[in-house]
Amino acid sequence: MRETPTWRIPFGIVCLFVALIIYAVIIARYAPAMIGRWNGLAQTVVYVVLGLIWLLPLRRFLIWMETGRWSAPPVVQTKEKAD
């Protein structure tokens, strides 16, 4: 566990917030023009997928905010002796 504060967490939160706003504005601006004439069920599926797509890079971004690396640190496995 980290004992000292780091600049990555507040910076990462601000960047995530800005990126989500930009993504939402782009989707709100261009998606209705592309799928506006589709039926409601098809539009719902598209908006659900677009609403979940931003989660794809989130894991690596949160790892970077916590560790400073873009990938997870290797897991060290310990072998326990059976008594």
N, CA, C and O atoms as CSV, one atom per row, in Angstrom:
chain,resi,resn,atom,element,x,y,z
A,1,MET,N,N,0.831,-1.181,0.000
A,1,MET,CA,C,0.000,0.000,0.000
A,1,MET,C,C,0.878,1.248,0.000
A,1,MET,O,O,1.914,1.292,0.664
A,2,ARG,N,N,0.457,2.242,-0.740
A,2,ARG,CA,C,1.213,3.481,-0.879
A,2,ARG,C,C,1.080,4.316,0.396
A,2,ARG,O,O,-0.012,4.441,0.951
A,3,GLU,N,N,2.182,4.880,0.848
A,3,GLU,CA,C,2.162,5.694,2.064
A,3,GLU,C,C,2.218,7.189,1.779
A,3,GLU,O,O,1.827,7.992,2.626
A,4,THR,N,N,2.696,7.572,0.605
A,4,THR,CA,C,2.781,8.989,0.268
A,4,THR,C,C,1.826,9.295,-0.881
A,4,THR,O,O,1.613,8.446,-1.747
A,5,PRO,N,N,1.256,10.484,-0.900
A,5,PRO,CA,C,0.352,10.835,-2.006
A,5,PRO,C,C,1.102,10.975,-3.320
A,5,PRO,O,O,2.303,11.247,-3.335
A,6,THR,N,N,0.405,10.793,-4.395
A,6,THR,CA,C,1.006,10.906,-5.715
A,6,THR,C,C,0.161,11.836,-6.582
A,6,THR,O,O,-1.045,11.962,-6.370
A,7,TRP,N,N,0.782,12.471,-7.537
A,7,TRP,CA,C,0.084,13.404,-8.422
A,7,TRP,C,C,-0.788,12.677,-9.435
A,7,TRP,O,O,-1.692,13.277,-10.016
A,8,ARG,N,N,-0.525,11.378,-9.655
A,8,ARG,CA,C,-1.242,10.644,-10.701
A,8,ARG,C,C,-2.731,10.490,-10.415
A,8,ARG,O,O,-3.533,10.489,-11.349
A,9,ILE,N,N,-3.116,10.361,-9.165
A,9,ILE,CA,C,-4.532,10.112,-8.864
A,9,ILE,C,C,-5.389,11.336,-9.167
A,9,ILE,O,O,-6.360,11.196,-9.911
A,10,PRO,N,N,-5.098,12.531,-8.641
A,10,PRO,CA,C,-5.950,13.679,-9.019
A,10,PRO,C,C,-5.855,14.014,-10.504
A,10,PRO,O,O,-6.852,14.389,-11.120
A,11,PHE,N,N,-4.660,13.883,-11.081
A,11,PHE,CA,C,-4.492,14.128,-12.513
A,11,PHE,C,C,-5.306,13.123,-13.321
A,11,PHE,O,O,-5.964,13.491,-14.293
A,12,GLY,N,N,-5.261,11.863,-12.922
A,12,GLY,CA,C,-6.010,10.827,-13.610
A,12,GLY,C,C,-7.512,11.024,-13.520
A,12,GLY,O,O,-8.228,10.798,-14.495
A,13,ILE,N,N,-7.993,11.440,-12.365
A,13,ILE,CA,C,-9.431,11.688,-12.204
A,13,ILE,C,C,-9.881,12.840,-13.099
A,13,ILE,O,O,-10.925,12.756,-13.745
A,14,VAL,N,N,-9.103,13.901,-13.135
A,14,VAL,CA,C,-9.446,15.039,-13.997
A,14,VAL,C,C,-9.409,14.625,-15.465
A,14,VAL,O,O,-10.310,14.976,-16.227
A,15,CYS,N,N,-8.382,13.885,-15.871
A,15,CYS,CA,C,-8.287,13.422,-17.263
A,15,CYS,C,C,-9.447,12.496,-17.623
A,15,CYS,O,O,-10.009,12.599,-18.713
A,16,LEU,N,N,-9.801,11.605,-16.723
A,16,LEU,CA,C,-10.922,10.697,-16.967
A,16,LEU,C,C,-12.220,11.481,-17.115
A,16,LEU,O,O,-13.019,11.193,-18.007
A,17,PHE,N,N,-12.436,12.452,-16.268
A,17,PHE,CA,C,-13.633,13.281,-16.331
A,17,PHE,C,C,-13.705,14.049,-17.656
A,17,PHE,O,O,-14.754,14.084,-18.298
A,18,VAL,N,N,-12.602,14.656,-18.058
A,18,VAL,CA,C,-12.558,15.406,-19.319
A,18,VAL,C,C,-12.779,14.474,-20.509
A,18,VAL,O,O,-13.534,14.801,-21.425
A,19,ALA,N,N,-12.121,13.316,-20.494
A,19,ALA,CA,C,-12.278,12.367,-21.596
A,19,ALA,C,C,-13.716,11.872,-21.703
A,19,ALA,O,O,-14.234,11.723,-22.810
A,20,LEU,N,N,-14.368,11.614,-20.574
A,20,LEU,CA,C,-15.757,11.166,-20.607
A,20,LEU,C,C,-16.696,12.252,-21.118
A,20,LEU,O,O,-17.657,11.961,-21.829
A,21,ILE,N,N,-16.424,13.489,-20.760
A,21,ILE,CA,C,-17.242,14.596,-21.273
A,21,ILE,C,C,-17.077,14.702,-22.788
A,21,ILE,O,O,-18.064,14.844,-23.510
A,22,ILE,N,N,-15.847,14.634,-23.265
A,22,ILE,CA,C,-15.604,14.720,-24.710
A,22,ILE,C,C,-16.270,13.552,-25.429
A,22,ILE,O,O,-16.908,13.744,-26.464
A,23,TYR,N,N,-16.125,12.344,-24.889
A,23,TYR,CA,C,-16.756,11.162,-25.486
A,23,TYR,C,C,-18.272,11.324,-25.518
A,23,TYR,O,O,-18.903,11.034,-26.535
A,24,ALA,N,N,-18.859,11.781,-24.425
A,24,ALA,CA,C,-20.316,11.952,-24.366
A,24,ALA,C,C,-20.802,13.002,-25.364
A,24,ALA,O,O,-21.839,12.815,-25.999
A,25,VAL,N,N,-20.069,14.092,-25.506
A,25,VAL,CA,C,-20.455,15.132,-26.459
A,25,VAL,C,C,-20.372,14.599,-27.888
A,25,VAL,O,O,-21.254,14.872,-28.702
A,26,ILE,N,N,-19.334,13.852,-28.195
A,26,ILE,CA,C,-19.202,13.275,-29.539
A,26,ILE,C,C,-20.348,12.313,-29.823
A,26,ILE,O,O,-20.940,12.352,-30.902
A,27,ILE,N,N,-20.661,11.453,-28.865
A,27,ILE,CA,C,-21.756,10.503,-29.052
A,27,ILE,C,C,-23.085,11.250,-29.179
A,27,ILE,O,O,-23.891,10.932,-30.054
A,28,ALA,N,N,-23.317,12.224,-28.325
A,28,ALA,CA,C,-24.578,12.970,-28.368
A,28,ALA,C,C,-24.708,13.783,-29.652
A,28,ALA,O,O,-25.818,14.038,-30.118
A,29,ARG,N,N,-23.592,14.184,-30.217
A,29,ARG,CA,C,-23.630,14.998,-31.435
A,29,ARG,C,C,-23.830,14.150,-32.696
A,29,ARG,O,O,-24.621,14.509,-33.568
A,30,TYR,N,N,-23.112,13.027,-32.790
A,30,TYR,CA,C,-23.100,12.281,-34.043
A,30,TYR,C,C,-23.969,11.027,-34.069
A,30,TYR,O,O,-24.427,10.633,-35.142
A,31,ALA,N,N,-24.208,10.401,-32.948
A,31,ALA,CA,C,-24.994,9.162,-32.947
A,31,ALA,C,C,-26.441,9.373,-33.393
A,31,ALA,O,O,-26.936,8.571,-34.185
A,32,PRO,N,N,-27.141,10.401,-32.931
A,32,PRO,CA,C,-28.526,10.562,-33.378
A,32,PRO,C,C,-28.655,10.746,-34.893
A,32,PRO,O,O,-29.631,10.295,-35.493
A,33,ALA,N,N,-27.684,11.399,-35.503
A,33,ALA,CA,C,-27.740,11.589,-36.951
A,33,ALA,C,C,-27.568,10.265,-37.692
A,33,ALA,O,O,-28.121,10.082,-38.776
A,34,MET,N,N,-26.804,9.348,-37.111
A,34,MET,CA,C,-26.554,8.062,-37.760
A,34,MET,C,C,-27.657,7.047,-37.503
A,34,MET,O,O,-28.036,6.299,-38.404
A,35,ILE,N,N,-28.174,7.016,-36.281
A,35,ILE,CA,C,-29.122,5.958,-35.942
A,35,ILE,C,C,-30.508,6.490,-35.594
A,35,ILE,O,O,-31.347,5.742,-35.093
A,36,GLY,N,N,-30.753,7.747,-35.849
A,36,GLY,CA,C,-32.016,8.374,-35.462
A,36,GLY,C,C,-33.253,7.789,-36.115
A,36,GLY,O,O,-34.345,7.897,-35.557
A,37,ARG,N,N,-33.118,7.185,-37.260
A,37,ARG,CA,C,-34.281,6.634,-37.966
A,37,ARG,C,C,-34.489,5.148,-37.694
A,37,ARG,O,O,-35.447,4.555,-38.190
A,38,TRP,N,N,-33.602,4.548,-36.913
A,38,TRP,CA,C,-33.741,3.137,-36.572
A,38,TRP,C,C,-34.871,2.970,-35.561
A,38,TRP,O,O,-35.320,3.939,-34.949
A,39,ASN,N,N,-35.323,1.729,-35.394
A,39,ASN,CA,C,-36.363,1.516,-34.386
A,39,ASN,C,C,-35.759,1.623,-32.987
A,39,ASN,O,O,-34.540,1.595,-32.819
A,40,GLY,N,N,-36.621,1.744,-31.999
A,40,GLY,CA,C,-36.175,1.999,-30.627
A,40,GLY,C,C,-35.308,0.913,-30.034
A,40,GLY,O,O,-34.366,1.203,-29.296
A,41,LEU,N,N,-35.614,-0.344,-30.348
A,41,LEU,CA,C,-34.824,-1.447,-29.799
A,41,LEU,C,C,-33.394,-1.428,-30.338
A,41,LEU,O,O,-32.446,-1.631,-29.580
A,42,ALA,N,N,-33.236,-1.192,-31.617
A,42,ALA,CA,C,-31.899,-1.122,-32.208
A,42,ALA,C,C,-31.115,0.062,-31.638
A,42,ALA,O,O,-29.921,-0.057,-31.364
A,43,GLN,N,N,-31.776,1.185,-31.463
A,43,GLN,CA,C,-31.108,2.348,-30.874
A,43,GLN,C,C,-30.674,2.062,-29.440
A,43,GLN,O,O,-29.597,2.478,-29.015
A,44,THR,N,N,-31.519,1.353,-28.701
A,44,THR,CA,C,-31.178,1.012,-27.315
A,44,THR,C,C,-29.918,0.161,-27.267
A,44,THR,O,O,-29.036,0.400,-26.442
A,45,VAL,N,N,-29.831,-0.827,-28.142
A,45,VAL,CA,C,-28.643,-1.683,-28.179
A,45,VAL,C,C,-27.398,-0.859,-28.494
A,45,VAL,O,O,-26.364,-1.024,-27.847
A,46,VAL,N,N,-27.492,0.021,-29.477
A,46,VAL,CA,C,-26.338,0.850,-29.852
A,46,VAL,C,C,-25.922,1.751,-28.695
A,46,VAL,O,O,-24.732,1.865,-28.404
A,47,TYR,N,N,-26.880,2.393,-28.032
A,47,TYR,CA,C,-26.535,3.293,-26.929
A,47,TYR,C,C,-25.987,2.532,-25.725
A,47,TYR,O,O,-25.127,3.054,-25.015
A,48,VAL,N,N,-26.460,1.317,-25.479
A,48,VAL,CA,C,-25.896,0.514,-24.389
A,48,VAL,C,C,-24.449,0.148,-24.709
A,48,VAL,O,O,-23.579,0.246,-23.844
A,49,VAL,N,N,-24.191,-0.268,-25.934
A,49,VAL,CA,C,-22.812,-0.603,-26.334
A,49,VAL,C,C,-21.922,0.633,-26.238
A,49,VAL,O,O,-20.815,0.554,-25.705
A,50,LEU,N,N,-22.386,1.762,-26.741
A,50,LEU,CA,C,-21.593,2.991,-26.661
A,50,LEU,C,C,-21.402,3.445,-25.216
A,50,LEU,O,O,-20.383,4.047,-24.877
A,51,GLY,N,N,-22.374,3.157,-24.381
A,51,GLY,CA,C,-22.261,3.510,-22.970
A,51,GLY,C,C,-21.272,2.637,-22.218
A,51,GLY,O,O,-20.756,3.044,-21.177
A,52,LEU,N,N,-21.001,1.444,-22.729
A,52,LEU,CA,C,-20.066,0.538,-22.069
A,52,LEU,C,C,-18.671,0.547,-22.676
A,52,LEU,O,O,-17.721,0.082,-22.046
A,53,ILE,N,N,-18.537,1.066,-23.883
A,53,ILE,CA,C,-17.240,1.051,-24.584
A,53,ILE,C,C,-16.146,1.806,-23.826
A,53,ILE,O,O,-14.980,1.415,-23.880
A,54,TRP,N,N,-16.498,2.856,-23.136
A,54,TRP,CA,C,-15.473,3.634,-22.443
A,54,TRP,C,C,-14.833,2.840,-21.304
A,54,TRP,O,O,-13.779,3.230,-20.801
A,55,LEU,N,N,-15.450,1.742,-20.895
A,55,LEU,CA,C,-14.880,0.926,-19.823
A,55,LEU,C,C,-13.670,0.104,-20.278
A,55,LEU,O,O,-12.874,-0.330,-19.445
A,56,LEU,N,N,-13.523,-0.115,-21.591
A,56,LEU,CA,C,-12.445,-0.962,-22.087
A,56,LEU,C,C,-11.045,-0.492,-21.659
A,56,LEU,O,O,-10.272,-1.316,-21.170
A,57,PRO,N,N,-10.685,0.782,-21.817
A,57,PRO,CA,C,-9.336,1.192,-21.402
A,57,PRO,C,C,-9.231,1.547,-19.918
A,57,PRO,O,O,-8.152,1.902,-19.444
A,58,LEU,N,N,-10.339,1.456,-19.185
A,58,LEU,CA,C,-10.350,1.934,-17.803
A,58,LEU,C,C,-9.419,1.135,-16.888
A,58,LEU,O,O,-8.790,1.720,-16.005
A,59,ARG,N,N,-9.315,-0.174,-17.073
A,59,ARG,CA,C,-8.475,-0.993,-16.194
A,59,ARG,C,C,-7.022,-0.540,-16.250
A,59,ARG,O,O,-6.396,-0.309,-15.216
A,60,ARG,N,N,-6.492,-0.413,-17.458
A,60,ARG,CA,C,-5.086,0.013,-17.583
A,60,ARG,C,C,-4.876,1.425,-17.049
A,60,ARG,O,O,-3.833,1.723,-16.468
A,61,PHE,N,N,-5.862,2.288,-17.245
A,61,PHE,CA,C,-5.754,3.656,-16.743
A,61,PHE,C,C,-5.724,3.667,-15.215
A,61,PHE,O,O,-4.933,4.398,-14.620
A,62,LEU,N,N,-6.572,2.868,-14.578
A,62,LEU,CA,C,-6.571,2.797,-13.116
A,62,LEU,C,C,-5.287,2.176,-12.589
A,62,LEU,O,O,-4.791,2.581,-11.538
A,63,ILE,N,N,-4.740,1.195,-13.305
A,63,ILE,CA,C,-3.446,0.618,-12.911
A,63,ILE,C,C,-2.372,1.691,-12.980
A,63,ILE,O,O,-1.532,1.777,-12.084
A,64,TRP,N,N,-2.382,2.512,-14.025
A,64,TRP,CA,C,-1.388,3.584,-14.146
A,64,TRP,C,C,-1.542,4.582,-12.999
A,64,TRP,O,O,-0.551,5.024,-12.418
A,65,MET,N,N,-2.783,4.933,-12.679
A,65,MET,CA,C,-2.998,5.887,-11.591
A,65,MET,C,C,-2.440,5.356,-10.272
A,65,MET,O,O,-1.922,6.130,-9.467
A,66,GLU,N,N,-2.538,4.067,-10.045
A,66,GLU,CA,C,-2.109,3.476,-8.780
A,66,GLU,C,C,-0.614,3.156,-8.751
A,66,GLU,O,O,0.040,3.366,-7.730
A,67,THR,N,N,-0.063,2.647,-9.866
A,67,THR,CA,C,1.318,2.158,-9.839
A,67,THR,C,C,2.303,2.982,-10.663
A,67,THR,O,O,3.505,2.949,-10.400
A,68,GLY,N,N,1.811,3.717,-11.651
A,68,GLY,CA,C,2.713,4.441,-12.531
A,68,GLY,C,C,3.111,3.642,-13.753
A,68,GLY,O,O,3.855,4.140,-14.597
A,69,ARG,N,N,2.626,2.399,-13.868
A,69,ARG,CA,C,2.879,1.549,-15.034
A,69,ARG,C,C,1.554,1.282,-15.725
A,69,ARG,O,O,0.497,1.344,-15.097
A,70,TRP,N,N,1.607,0.983,-17.019
A,70,TRP,CA,C,0.383,0.753,-17.782
A,70,TRP,C,C,-0.097,-0.688,-17.706
A,70,TRP,O,O,-1.221,-0.982,-18.111
A,71,SER,N,N,0.720,-1.579,-17.204
A,71,SER,CA,C,0.288,-2.966,-17.072
A,71,SER,C,C,0.389,-3.379,-15.608
A,71,SER,O,O,1.133,-2.789,-14.824
A,72,ALA,N,N,-0.367,-4.392,-15.268
A,72,ALA,CA,C,-0.378,-4.860,-13.887
A,72,ALA,C,C,0.961,-5.485,-13.526
A,72,ALA,O,O,1.587,-6.133,-14.365
A,73,PRO,N,N,1.404,-5.300,-12.294
A,73,PRO,CA,C,2.647,-5.943,-11.884
A,73,PRO,C,C,2.457,-7.457,-11.860
A,73,PRO,O,O,1.347,-7.943,-11.645
A,74,PRO,N,N,3.532,-8.194,-12.078
A,74,PRO,CA,C,3.398,-9.650,-12.079
A,74,PRO,C,C,2.957,-10.162,-10.714
A,74,PRO,O,O,3.344,-9.631,-9.673
A,75,VAL,N,N,2.149,-11.192,-10.746
A,75,VAL,CA,C,1.648,-11.786,-9.511
A,75,VAL,C,C,2.674,-12.787,-9.003
A,75,VAL,O,O,3.099,-13.684,-9.731
A,76,VAL,N,N,3.056,-12.625,-7.774
A,76,VAL,CA,C,4.016,-13.543,-7.156
A,76,VAL,C,C,3.224,-14.637,-6.461
A,76,VAL,O,O,2.424,-14.374,-5.564
A,77,GLN,N,N,3.459,-15.851,-6.886
A,77,GLN,CA,C,2.753,-16.974,-6.273
A,77,GLN,C,C,3.636,-17.623,-5.231
A,77,GLN,O,O,4.815,-17.889,-5.462
A,78,THR,N,N,3.052,-17.865,-4.103
A,78,THR,CA,C,3.796,-18.530,-3.038
A,78,THR,C,C,3.251,-19.940,-2.901
A,78,THR,O,O,2.043,-20.170,-2.959
A,79,LYS,N,N,4.163,-20.868,-2.718
A,79,LYS,CA,C,3.762,-22.250,-2.520
A,79,LYS,C,C,3.746,-22.538,-1.025
A,79,LYS,O,O,4.717,-22.292,-0.309
A,80,GLU,N,N,2.631,-23.058,-0.586
A,80,GLU,CA,C,2.510,-23.418,0.823
A,80,GLU,C,C,2.808,-24.902,0.991
A,80,GLU,O,O,2.378,-25.732,0.191
A,81,LYS,N,N,3.528,-25.208,2.013
A,81,LYS,CA,C,3.835,-26.613,2.266
A,81,LYS,C,C,2.642,-27.270,2.937
A,81,LYS,O,O,2.024,-26.710,3.843
A,82,ALA,N,N,2.343,-28.446,2.480
A,82,ALA,CA,C,1.292,-29.232,3.113
A,82,ALA,C,C,1.920,-29.982,4.281
A,82,ALA,O,O,2.893,-30.714,4.101
A,83,ASP,N,N,1.383,-29.807,5.443
A,83,ASP,CA,C,1.933,-30.494,6.627
A,83,ASP,C,C,1.345,-31.861,6.790
A,83,ASP,O,O,1.694,-32.575,7.730
